[in-house]
């Protein structure tokens, strides 16, 4: 399984306009400035495009829920990319 | 049947006392199902209502089975068009009444809970199609849709949340302290709802006063201002007490039987803007609008025209909240209510974009953290919300007469 972190970090940097942003698995939406509902959708659109996957409405809704962080997002993307490859 | 009536509360208290002494999950599920069925008998009297309810609910289950086998956005869209058309006819929406013969609108069908059935059904079907709900069973589906704790007026529970508790039917409240808090909350709800009746009586009295030109012209400025303030702030206060009281009863009642309902309020009149407001007042509706109306609309538009995302957000917000307003009732005043909310959220987004453009995201964060900005924002939001609620009573002509009477006297 290839590491998607560098690509995901690139997506985050582009969407949030933060060239220095470093992603860590334990980071949550609260740790990233400006991560609101709108940015969630913009982020999901960019991730879908980058990794050629599709998120369900419930997955987008749950991305900022309690217990969710960058690590769980990476797992979700990997699950979807594996299923589609 | 009102959730603050003795017919509801007494059986609930008895059931809560014995429910978890019932042996095993199946026995508890049977009793819970029986309660759901019994509550429906209180809601629906006419046979045609039962037939309409049956078709509405069972067609959703049939469609879920179809979508589970063949996930197709086309099939779902076609079904939703029919479902929403049926909803508009059953609820006798004023905007579509000229389209059908007058005889169509005389049928005796009760539509209690229909709006919430629609929300739950759309969520469930979208999630089934997107493989977020699998292994749907008729029994759990029916109990989810007809759950007496959310049937009449929400909160809009997601199927996954219901299924999580339904599949185990174990106590949700883990210690005596939690149980005690649930009972206290239930009784607080039982006080809040009747208290709201007093507020609405005052509200009606003041509206009636403004509708008599003789009384308005002879009154002083201060007295007129006070009476108008009772109308302006009275309805938001009434709505909060009434609806949050109802939610206190159903959320705590459900918790006593092991079912977790979503919270519906989070200090809504301290919201700092209209977007924030919809995450605090009737939250389950706000989140539903976000997840199943706004997000798909904006995502589709922004994917197609990626350079125009910042502009496309406005029509998406506007359409989503106009529809949310229209959903609140079948009369034209709710269109005005929805349009005002659409304007409100669009202004908030426009203002945010303006600050981000000038100061960046960090600048926005610093701006929002400033205490004077926060206080001003809360005051503006509260007053804007109150303004929109002037249009909650169905008679718009009366509302405009009240506003005109107030302005005329004050100027």
Contacts between the chains, C-beta under 8 A, distances in Angstrom:
chain1	res1	chain2	res2	distance
A	16	B	361	7.0
A	17	B	360	7.6
A	17	B	361	6.8
A	18	B	361	7.9
A	33	B	361	5.1
A	33	B	362	6.0
A	33	B	365	5.6
A	34	B	356	7.7
A	34	B	361	3.7
A	34	B	364	6.8
A	34	B	365	7.1
A	37	B	275	7.7
A	37	B	290	6.2
A	38	B	313	6.6
A	38	B	349	7.5
A	41	B	295	5.6
A	41	B	298	5.8
A	41	B	299	5.8
A	41	B	302	7.4
A	42	B	302	7.1
A	42	B	309	6.6
A	44	B	299	7.2
A	45	B	299	6.0
A	45	B	302	5.7
A	45	B	303	5.7
A	45	B	306	7.7
A	48	B	303	7.8
A	49	B	303	7.8
A	56	B	127	7.0
A	56	B	130	3.5
A	56	B	131	7.0
A	56	B	132	5.0
A	57	B	126	5.5
A	57	B	127	7.0
A	57	B	130	6.4
A	57	B	132	7.7
A	57	B	291	5.3
A	57	B	292	6.1
A	57	B	295	6.4
A	57	B	296	6.5
A	58	B	127	5.2
A	58	B	130	7.0
A	58	B	132	4.2
A	58	B	158	7.7
A	58	B	160	7.4
A	58	B	291	7.4
A	59	B	132	7.1
A	60	B	291	7.1
A	60	B	295	5.9
A	60	B	299	8.0
A	61	B	287	7.1
A	61	B	290	7.4
A	61	B	291	4.3
A	61	B	295	7.7
